[in-house]
């Protein structure tokens, strides 16, 4: 049996410009994101032949079936069909954080499943190839709307700057900060679970359809991402990241009325009144996890105040990306 660990991610800047509908038709895309030490865990093994079923799939449901087409889990169904897997399999999924909450869980699952299945089949496959195949599974086989940053960051891991260009080209580079600067950034970012899971597909579709109407706003998001990159790479005051998160969030909210709502806005304003410099809802928006940038000397007091209303999720950065443990 093997266990594939694929990290979840926090998206900092540039979300939306990683949609192929944007970077293939309007302008280059660029994002800054990071993986954290919370994981999508997938255990896989070839199933011995004496079981009465050929496939056992354990997720929020337990499925025991004999044909791939009978598997209800959409990603597993499409991936096993695409790979034409003939052997019986047991696949079990456990996530450290709830799905559909803005932390890239769906892509973490797809990346992890592809990495694990190729390992079982003894196929040598690079992380770049895993990225391309997971994009294919999610965007083509499952016909889901969305960007490409999640597949890239969860496969590669670390704090990264990723650019997207015309003709579906992308390039990702690790942002190598000094240990002290990386630690300060990590200590200044605080994660809260704001609300119940949501389905992002409707938001993603509306966002994609608004590129032409909101071109100026997306260009502003790109400029903010460029400014954030300069703060990280140069000897600039790191607290500027909080200011830029605030600017970016206010622009992002204007892209579609589904990204935020009155309660989200009230919580965000309340958090700023208690010491946050800036922040954002992770992922497409609507609900899920909310990330804040808070000065280190105010961190404990801020967490104490906000924890009265929402669950604090301690985390640290990780830089492995998808990786496999054998047992």
Buried (B, 14 or more C-beta within 10 A) or exposed (E): EBBBBBBBBBBBBBBBBBBBBBBBEBBEBBBBBBBBBBBBBBBBBEBEEEEEBBBBBBBEEEBBBEEBEEBEBBBBBBBBEBBEBEEBBBBBBEBBBEBBBBBBBBBBBBBBBBBBBBBBEEEEBEBEBBBBBBBBBBBEBBEBBBBBBBBBBBBBBBBBBBBBBEEEEBEBEEBEBEEEBBBBBBEBBBBBBBBEBBEBBBBBBBBBEBBEEBEEBBBBBBEBBBBBBEBBEEEEEBBBBBBBBBBBBBBBBEBBEBBBEEEBEEBBEEBBEBBBBBBBBBBBBBBBBBBBBBBEEBBEEBBEBBEEEBEBBEBEBBBBBBBBEEE
